């Protein structure tokens, strides 16, 4: 247990060392360009799954932070009473409570032991969480818990970056092969997204259209959006 506790403590410290909220503000052009790109990709993915409405889907987000992704999902059509957010940092849970409607359930603690019933969720969503988990065993335990929660016919929705950042030892990229290792029972479908953030920050300040121009080159995209199906039988 001490190793698991140490990883949770280390995770909290990694988040505390990160850039302030201005870095992720929607006033930054690269932030809203990235968000809009991801929204379009999510809508296309949901449509490809045959969903004409999203309000009936049950979704839990692992590492919901201050609620930004859950707000985005509400705008896309998810119903608040069918959304659950799990977050290990207490201050972020409180910030999420301030911006999310009361129908959204928020749970503070270690996601591996969250009170989510097996097979109860249509979607388990995780965004830029595993790249901050540097312990392989902890990663696998969390992935196993997430997979238990998914209902047959549902899936894990994954968004994270694939390349290491040599300037930031607090994170490491999660490759497609690692995603397959984490979820061996459900072969993932991948889509590469998101212009490399250091490059995106520079070009978006010059002109937003430059983001689209450079993002047309797959080699400059650093993140994966993945859907990992759980078989119905």
C-alpha positions as protocol buffer text, in pm:
chain_id: "A"
residue {
  index: 1
  type: UNK
  ca { x: 0 y: 0 z: 0 }
}
residue {
  index: 2
  type: UNK
  ca { x: 287 y: 240 z: 65 }
}
residue {
  index: 3
  type: UNK
  ca { x: 389 y: 232 z: -300 }
}
residue {
  index: 4
  type: UNK
  ca { x: 33 y: 310 z: -409 }
}
residue {
  index: 5
  type: UNK
  ca { x: 8 y: 591 z: -154 }
}
residue {
  index: 6
  type: UNK
  ca { x: 340 y: 732 z: -271 }
}
residue {
  index: 7
  type: UNK
  ca { x: 217 y: 742 z: -629 }
}
residue {
  index: 8
  type: UNK
  ca { x: -99 y: 931 z: -526 }
}
residue {
  index: 9
  type: UNK
  ca { x: 108 y: 1179 z: -328 }
}
residue {
  index: 10
  type: UNK
  ca { x: 352 y: 1218 z: -616 }
}
residue {
  index: 11
  type: UNK
  ca { x: 61 y: 1274 z: -856 }
}
residue {
  index: 12
  type: UNK
  ca { x: -74 y: 1556 z: -640 }
}
residue {
  index: 13
  type: UNK
  ca { x: 271 y: 1715 z: -626 }
}
residue {
  index: 14
  type: UNK
  ca { x: 310 y: 1690 z: -1004 }
}
residue {
  index: 15
  type: UNK
  ca { x: -16 y: 1875 z: -1058 }
}
residue {
  index: 16
  type: UNK
  ca { x: 81 y: 2143 z: -808 }
}
residue {
  index: 17
  type: UNK
  ca { x: 400 y: 2213 z: -1003 }
}
residue {
  index: 18
  type: UNK
  ca { x: 216 y: 2273 z: -1327 }
}
residue {
  index: 19
  type: UNK
  ca { x: 151 y: 2607 z: -1492 }
}
residue {
  index: 20
  type: UNK
  ca { x: -113 y: 2833 z: -1345 }
}
residue {
  index: 21
  type: UNK
  ca { x: -472 y: 2860 z: -1471 }
}
residue {
  index: 22
  type: UNK
  ca { x: -384 y: 3132 z: -1723 }
}
residue {
  index: 23
  type: UNK
  ca { x: -193 y: 2875 z: -1925 }
}
residue {
  index: 24
  type: UNK
  ca { x: -516 y: 2681 z: -1986 }
}
residue {
  index: 25
  type: UNK
  ca { x: -747 y: 2982 z: -2012 }
}
residue {
  index: 26
  type: UNK
  ca { x: -989 y: 2995 z: -2303 }
}
residue {
  index: 27
  type: UNK
  ca { x: -848 y: 3342 z: -2369 }
}
residue {
  index: 28
  type: UNK
  ca { x: -538 y: 3168 z: -2504 }
}
residue {
  index: 29
  type: UNK
  ca { x: -594 y: 3103 z: -2877 }
}
residue {
  index: 30
  type: UNK
  ca { x: -420 y: 2766 z: -2879 }
}
residue {
  index: 31
  type: UNK
  ca { x: -647 y: 2646 z: -2597 }
}
residue {
  index: 32
  type: UNK
  ca { x: -974 y: 2718 z: -2775 }
}
residue {
  index: 33
  type: UNK
  ca { x: -842 y: 2591 z: -3108 }
}
residue {
  index: 34
  type: UNK
  ca { x: -742 y: 2262 z: -2945 }
}
residue {
  index: 35
  type: UNK
  ca { x: -1077 y: 2235 z: -2765 }
}
residue {
  index: 36
  type: UNK
  ca { x: -1277 y: 2298 z: -3082 }
}
residue {
  index: 37
  type: UNK
  ca { x: -1077 y: 2036 z: -3271 }
}
residue {
  index: 38
  type: UNK
  ca { x: -1137 y: 1782 z: -2995 }
}
residue {
  index: 39
  type: UNK
  ca { x: -1510 y: 1863 z: -2981 }
}
residue {
  index: 40
  type: UNK
  ca { x: -1548 y: 1800 z: -3354 }
}
residue {
  index: 41
  type: UNK
  ca { x: -1363 y: 1469 z: -3320 }
}
residue {
  index: 42
  type: UNK
  ca { x: -1583 y: 1364 z: -3026 }
}
residue {
  index: 43
  type: UNK
  ca { x: -1902 y: 1444 z: -3213 }
}
residue {
  index: 44
  type: UNK
  ca { x: -1786 y: 1245 z: -3514 }
}
residue {
  index: 45
  type: UNK
  ca { x: -1696 y: 954 z: -3287 }
}
residue {
  index: 46
  type: UNK
  ca { x: -2035 y: 957 z: -3112 }
}
residue {
  index: 47
  type: UNK
  ca { x: -2212 y: 971 z: -3447 }
}
residue {
  index: 48
  type: UNK
  ca { x: -2007 y: 677 z: -3574 }
}
residue {
  index: 49
  type: UNK
  ca { x: -2133 y: 480 z: -3272 }
}
residue {
  index: 50
  type: UNK
  ca { x: -2488 y: 539 z: -3389 }
}
residue {
  index: 51
  type: UNK
  ca { x: -2581 y: 792 z: -3120 }
}
residue {
  index: 52
  type: UNK
  ca { x: -2841 y: 1043 z: -3234 }
}
residue {
  index: 53
  type: UNK
  ca { x: -2885 y: 1170 z: -2878 }
}
residue {
  index: 54
  type: UNK
  ca { x: -2633 y: 1183 z: -2595 }
}
residue {
  index: 55
  type: UNK
  ca { x: -2863 y: 1257 z: -2302 }
}
residue {
  index: 56
  type: UNK
  ca { x: -2931 y: 887 z: -2233 }
}
residue {
  index: 57
  type: UNK
  ca { x: -2563 y: 789 z: -2203 }
}
residue {
  index: 58
  type: UNK
  ca { x: -2407 y: 727 z: -1862 }
}
residue {
  index: 59
  type: UNK
  ca { x: -2054 y: 863 z: -1838 }
}
residue {
  index: 60
  type: UNK
  ca { x: -1791 y: 882 z: -1567 }
}
residue {
  index: 61
  type: UNK
  ca { x: -1477 y: 1091 z: -1606 }
}
residue {
  index: 62
  type: UNK
  ca { x: -1162 y: 983 z: -1426 }
}
residue {
  index: 63
  type: UNK
  ca { x: -957 y: 1287 z: -1326 }
}
residue {
  index: 64
  type: UNK
  ca { x: -1228 y: 1547 z: -1385 }
}
residue {
  index: 65
  type: UNK
  ca { x: -1021 y: 1830 z: -1239 }
}
residue {
  index: 66
  type: UNK
  ca { x: -1219 y: 2153 z: -1202 }
}
residue {
  index: 67
  type: UNK
  ca { x: -1498 y: 2026 z: -1426 }
}
residue {
  index: 68
  type: UNK
  ca { x: -1395 y: 2167 z: -1762 }
}
residue {
  index: 69
  type: UNK
  ca { x: -1446 y: 1848 z: -1961 }
}
residue {
  index: 70
  type: UNK
  ca { x: -1778 y: 1776 z: -1792 }
}
residue {
  index: 71
  type: UNK
  ca { x: -1898 y: 2124 z: -1884 }
}
residue {
  index: 72
  type: UNK
  ca { x: -1795 y: 2053 z: -2242 }
}
residue {
  index: 73
  type: UNK
  ca { x: -1992 y: 1727 z: -2240 }
}
residue {
  index: 74
  type: UNK
  ca { x: -2299 y: 1904 z: -2106 }
}
residue {
  index: 75
  type: UNK
  ca { x: -2279 y: 2147 z: -2397 }
}
residue {
  index: 76
  type: UNK
  ca { x: -2262 y: 1851 z: -2635 }
}
residue {
  index: 77
  type: UNK
  ca { x: -2588 y: 1713 z: -2498 }
}
residue {
  index: 78
  type: UNK
  ca { x: -2510 y: 1485 z: -2203 }
}
residue {
  index: 79
  type: UNK
  ca { x: -2756 y: 1500 z: -1911 }
}
residue {
  index: 80
  type: UNK
  ca { x: -2612 y: 1616 z: -1576 }
}
residue {
  index: 81
  type: UNK
  ca { x: -2778 y: 1339 z: -1375 }
}
residue {
  index: 82
  type: UNK
  ca { x: -2596 y: 1079 z: -1589 }
}
residue {
  index: 83
  type: UNK
  ca { x: -2250 y: 1231 z: -1541 }
}
residue {
  index: 84
  type: UNK
  ca { x: -2000 y: 1141 z: -1268 }
}
residue {
  index: 85
  type: UNK
  ca { x: -1664 y: 1305 z: -1208 }
}
residue {
  index: 86
  type: UNK
  ca { x: -1383 y: 1151 z: -1002 }
}
residue {
  index: 87
  type: UNK
  ca { x: -1092 y: 1364 z: -882 }
}
residue {
  index: 88
  type: UNK
  ca { x: -809 y: 1302 z: -634 }
}
residue {
  index: 89
  type: UNK
  ca { x: -739 y: 1669 z: -555 }
}
residue {
  index: 90
  type: UNK
  ca { x: -987 y: 1821 z: -309 }
}
residue {
  index: 91
  type: UNK
  ca { x: -945 y: 2182 z: -424 }
}
residue {
  index: 92
  type: UNK
  ca { x: -1031 y: 2086 z: -781 }
}
residue {
  index: 93
  type: UNK
  ca { x: -1343 y: 1903 z: -667 }
}
residue {
  index: 94
  type: UNK
  ca { x: -1459 y: 2217 z: -490 }
}
residue {
  index: 95
  type: UNK
  ca { x: -1396 y: 2427 z: -800 }
}
residue {
  index: 96
  type: UNK
  ca { x: -1592 y: 2176 z: -1005 }
}
residue {
  index: 97
  type: UNK
  ca { x: -1885 y: 2200 z: -762 }
}
residue {
  index: 98
  type: UNK
  ca { x: -1895 y: 2574 z: -819 }
}
residue {
  index: 99
  type: UNK
  ca { x: -1937 y: 2551 z: -1197 }
}
residue {
  index: 100
  type: UNK
  ca { x: -2129 y: 2227 z: -1256 }
}
residue {
  index: 101
  type: UNK
  ca { x: -2504 y: 2180 z: -1209 }
}
residue {
  index: 102
  type: UNK
  ca { x: -2615 y: 1996 z: -898 }
}
residue {
  index: 103
  type: UNK
  ca { x: -2723 y: 1690 z: -1093 }
}
residue {
  index: 104
  type: UNK
  ca { x: -2360 y: 1599 z: -1172 }
}
residue {
  index: 105
  type: UNK
  ca { x: -2214 y: 1356 z: -916 }
}
residue {
  index: 106
  type: UNK
  ca { x: -1861 y: 1439 z: -798 }
}
residue {
  index: 107
  type: UNK
  ca { x: -1648 y: 1197 z: -599 }
}
residue {
  index: 108
  type: UNK
  ca { x: -1318 y: 1285 z: -428 }
}
residue {
  index: 109
  type: UNK
  ca { x: -1055 y: 1014 z: -384 }
}
residue {
  index: 110
  type: UNK
  ca { x: -857 y: 734 z: -544 }
}
residue {
  index: 111
  type: UNK
  ca { x: -1040 y: 637 z: -862 }
}
residue {
  index: 112
  type: UNK
  ca { x: -938 y: 273 z: -827 }
}
residue {
  index: 113
  type: UNK
  ca { x: -1175 y: 237 z: -530 }
}
residue {
  index: 114
  type: UNK
  ca { x: -1449 y: 473 z: -648 }
}
residue {
  index: 115
  type: UNK
  ca { x: -1803 y: 346 z: -578 }
}
residue {
  index: 116
  type: UNK
  ca { x: -1890 y: 281 z: -942 }
}
residue {
  index: 117
  type: UNK
  ca { x: -2088 y: -38 z: -1002 }
}
residue {
  index: 118
  type: UNK
  ca { x: -1938 y: -287 z: -1248 }
}
residue {
  index: 119
  type: UNK
  ca { x: -2092 y: -265 z: -1594 }
}
residue {
  index: 120
  type: UNK
  ca { x: -2284 y: 52 z: -1507 }
}
residue {
  index: 121
  type: UNK
  ca { x: -2132 y: 305 z: -1750 }
}
residue {
  index: 122
  type: UNK
  ca { x: -2175 y: 353 z: -2123 }
}
residue {
  index: 123
  type: UNK
  ca { x: -1856 y: 561 z: -2138 }
}
residue {
  index: 124
  type: UNK
  ca { x: -1557 y: 589 z: -1908 }
}
residue {
  index: 125
  type: UNK
  ca { x: -1367 y: 900 z: -2010 }
}
residue {
  index: 126
  type: UNK
  ca { x: -1006 y: 977 z: -1921 }
}
residue {
  index: 127
  type: UNK
  ca { x: -819 y: 1280 z: -2052 }
}
residue {
  index: 128
  type: UNK
  ca { x: -447 y: 1351 z: -1998 }
}
residue {
  index: 129
  type: UNK
  ca { x: -438 y: 1146 z: -1678 }
}
residue {
  index: 130
  type: UNK
  ca { x: -224 y: 841 z: -1758 }
}
residue {
  index: 131
  type: UNK
  ca { x: 61 y: 1060 z: -1888 }
}
residue {
  index: 132
  type: UNK
  ca { x: 91 y: 1192 z: -1532 }
}
residue {
  index: 133
  type: UNK
  ca { x: 99 y: 844 z: -1377 }
}
residue {
  index: 134
  type: UNK
  ca { x: 459 y: 727 z: -1380 }
}
residue {
  index: 135
  type: UNK
  ca { x: 406 y: 395 z: -1201 }
}
residue {
  index: 136
  type: UNK
  ca { x: 319 y: 116 z: -1446 }
}
residue {
  index: 137
  type: UNK
  ca { x: 142 y: -99 z: -1187 }
}
residue {
  index: 138
  type: UNK
  ca { x: -72 y: 195 z: -1076 }
}
residue {
  index: 139
  type: UNK
  ca { x: -163 y: 264 z: -1438 }
}
residue {
  index: 140
  type: UNK
  ca { x: -275 y: -96 z: -1489 }
}
residue {
  index: 141
  type: UNK
  ca { x: -479 y: -103 z: -1170 }
}
residue {
  index: 142
  type: UNK
  ca { x: -662 y: 212 z: -1275 }
}
residue {
  index: 143
  type: UNK
  ca { x: -721 y: 79 z: -1626 }
}
residue {
  index: 144
  type: UNK
  ca { x: -859 y: -246 z: -1482 }
}
residue {
  index: 145
  type: UNK
  ca { x: -1103 y: -52 z: -1259 }
}
residue {
  index: 146
  type: UNK
  ca { x: -1218 y: 160 z: -1552 }
}
residue {
  index: 147
  type: UNK
  ca { x: -1276 y: -148 z: -1767 }
}
residue {
  index: 148
  type: UNK
  ca { x: -1489 y: -308 z: -1493 }
}
residue {
  index: 149
  type: UNK
  ca { x: -1719 y: -6 z: -1491 }
}
residue {
  index: 150
  type: UNK
  ca { x: -1791 y: -18 z: -1865 }
}
residue {
  index: 151
  type: UNK
  ca { x: -2115 y: -183 z: -1966 }
}
residue {
  index: 152
  type: UNK
  ca { x: -2102 y: -440 z: -2250 }
}
residue {
  index: 153
  type: UNK
  ca { x: -2141 y: -244 z: -2572 }
}
residue {
  index: 154
  type: UNK
  ca { x: -1990 y: 66 z: -2414 }
}
residue {
  index: 155
  type: UNK
  ca { x: -1630 y: 174 z: -2412 }
}
residue {
  index: 156
  type: UNK
  ca { x: -1341 y: 372 z: -2274 }
}
residue {
  index: 157
  type: UNK
  ca { x: -1293 y: 716 z: -2427 }
}
residue {
  index: 158
  type: UNK
  ca { x: -925 y: 814 z: -2410 }
}
residue {
  index: 159
  type: UNK
  ca { x: -741 y: 1139 z: -2486 }
}
residue {
  index: 160
  type: UNK
  ca { x: -373 y: 1180 z: -2402 }
}
residue {
  index: 161
  type: UNK
  ca { x: -39 y: 1262 z: -2556 }
}
residue {
  index: 162
  type: UNK
  ca { x: 202 y: 1008 z: -2695 }
}
residue {
  index: 163
  type: UNK
  ca { x: 542 y: 1179 z: -2686 }
}
residue {
  index: 164
  type: UNK
  ca { x: 768 y: 1254 z: -2392 }
}
residue {
  index: 165
  type: UNK
  ca { x: 837 y: 1613 z: -2293 }
}
residue {
  index: 166
  type: UNK
  ca { x: 1211 y: 1642 z: -2221 }
}
residue {
  index: 167
  type: UNK
  ca { x: 1146 y: 1966 z: -2032 }
}
residue {
  index: 168
  type: UNK
  ca { x: 891 y: 1810 z: -1798 }
}
residue {
  index: 169
  type: UNK
  ca { x: 995 y: 1500 z: -1601 }
}
residue {
  index: 170
  type: UNK
  ca { x: 651 y: 1491 z: -1436 }
}
residue {
  index: 171
  type: UNK
  ca { x: 490 y: 1342 z: -1746 }
}
residue {
  index: 172
  type: UNK
  ca { x: 557 y: 1076 z: -2006 }
}
residue {
  index: 173
  type: UNK
  ca { x: 383 y: 1000 z: -2330 }
}
residue {
  index: 174
  type: UNK
  ca { x: 151 y: 702 z: -2356 }
}
residue {
  index: 175
  type: UNK
  ca { x: 206 y: 517 z: -2682 }
}
residue {
  index: 176
  type: UNK
  ca { x: -63 y: 327 z: -2875 }
}
residue {
  index: 177
  type: UNK
  ca { x: 105 y: 0 z: -2778 }
}
residue {
  index: 178
  type: UNK
  ca { x: 80 y: 96 z: -2411 }
}
residue {
  index: 179
  type: UNK
  ca { x: -290 y: 171 z: -2449 }
}
residue {
  index: 180
  type: UNK
  ca { x: -334 y: -178 z: -2595 }
}
residue {
  index: 181
  type: UNK
  ca { x: -146 y: -326 z: -2298 }
}
residue {
  index: 182
  type: UNK
  ca { x: -367 y: -140 z: -2053 }
}
residue {
  index: 183
  type: UNK
  ca { x: -690 y: -256 z: -2221 }
}
residue {
  index: 184
  type: UNK
  ca { x: -609 y: -595 z: -2379 }
}
residue {
  index: 185
  type: UNK
  ca { x: -972 y: -709 z: -2402 }
}
residue {
  index: 186
  type: UNK
  ca { x: -1085 y: -422 z: -2622 }
}
residue {
  index: 187
  type: UNK
  ca { x: -884 y: -332 z: -2930 }
}
residue {
  index: 188
  type: UNK
  ca { x: -878 y: 49 z: -2954 }
}
residue {
  index: 189
  type: UNK
  ca { x: -947 y: 269 z: -3252 }
}
residue {
  index: 190
  type: UNK
  ca { x: -714 y: 566 z: -3267 }
}
residue {
  index: 191
  type: UNK
  ca { x: -732 y: 912 z: -3417 }
}
residue {
  index: 192
  type: UNK
  ca { x: -434 y: 1143 z: -3393 }
}
residue {
  index: 193
  type: UNK
  ca { x: -521 y: 1499 z: -3284 }
}
residue {
  index: 194
  type: UNK
  ca { x: -377 y: 1821 z: -3148 }
}
residue {
  index: 195
  type: UNK
  ca { x: -92 y: 2023 z: -3287 }
}
residue {
  index: 196
  type: UNK
  ca { x: 215 y: 1994 z: -3061 }
}
residue {
  index: 197
  type: UNK
  ca { x: 137 y: 2243 z: -2780 }
}
residue {
  index: 198
  type: UNK
  ca { x: 468 y: 2438 z: -2788 }
}
residue {
  index: 199
  type: UNK
  ca { x: 421 y: 2490 z: -3160 }
}
residue {
  index: 200
  type: UNK
  ca { x: 50 y: 2561 z: -3124 }
}
residue {
  index: 201
  type: UNK
  ca { x: 111 y: 2835 z: -2869 }
}
residue {
  index: 202
  type: UNK
  ca { x: 349 y: 3014 z: -3103 }
}
residue {
  index: 203
  type: UNK
  ca { x: 156 y: 2994 z: -3428 }
}
residue {
  index: 204
  type: UNK
  ca { x: -190 y: 3059 z: -3278 }
}
residue {
  index: 205
  type: UNK
  ca { x: -69 y: 3396 z: -3150 }
}
residue {
  index: 206
  type: UNK
  ca { x: 30 y: 3491 z: -3505 }
}
residue {
  index: 207
  type: UNK
  ca { x: -296 y: 3378 z: -3668 }
}
residue {
  index: 208
  type: UNK
  ca { x: -546 y: 3102 z: -3586 }
}
residue {
  index: 209
  type: UNK
  ca { x: -543 y: 2969 z: -3941 }
}
residue {
  index: 210
  type: UNK
  ca { x: -180 y: 2864 z: -3894 }
}
residue {
  index: 211
  type: UNK
  ca { x: -296 y: 2608 z: -3638 }
}
residue {
  index: 212
  type: UNK
  ca { x: -508 y: 2433 z: -3902 }
}
residue {
  index: 213
  type: UNK
  ca { x: -237 y: 2454 z: -4165 }
}
residue {
  index: 214
  type: UNK
  ca { x: 31 y: 2291 z: -3950 }
}
residue {
  index: 215
  type: UNK
  ca { x: -213 y: 2049 z: -3788 }
}
residue {
  index: 216
  type: UNK
  ca { x: -283 y: 1905 z: -4131 }
}
residue {
  index: 217
  type: UNK
  ca { x: 54 y: 1732 z: -4100 }
}
residue {
  index: 218
  type: UNK
  ca { x: 0 y: 1413 z: -3893 }
}
residue {
  index: 219
  type: UNK
  ca { x: 360 y: 1409 z: -3769 }
}
residue {
  index: 220
  type: UNK
  ca { x: 297 y: 1736 z: -3583 }
}
residue {
  index: 221
  type: UNK
  ca { x: 1 y: 1597 z: -3388 }
}
residue {
  index: 222
  type: UNK
  ca { x: 96 y: 1478 z: -3040 }
}
residue {
  index: 223
  type: UNK
  ca { x: -226 y: 1339 z: -2889 }
}
residue {
  index: 224
  type: UNK
  ca { x: -446 y: 1036 z: -2944 }
}
residue {
  index: 225
  type: UNK
  ca { x: -821 y: 1018 z: -2920 }
}
residue {
  index: 226
  type: UNK
  ca { x: -910 y: 653 z: -2873 }
}
residue {
  index: 227
  type: UNK
  ca { x: -1231 y: 455 z: -2841 }
}
residue {
  index: 228
  type: UNK
  ca { x: -1192 y: 114 z: -2678 }
}
residue {
  index: 229
  type: UNK
  ca { x: -1499 y: -104 z: -2731 }
}
residue {
  index: 230
  type: UNK
  ca { x: -1618 y: -351 z: -2469 }
}
residue {
  index: 231
  type: UNK
  ca { x: -1777 y: -646 z: -2648 }
}
residue {
  index: 232
  type: UNK
  ca { x: -2146 y: -705 z: -2587 }
}
residue {
  index: 233
  type: UNK
  ca { x: -2088 y: -1074 z: -2520 }
}
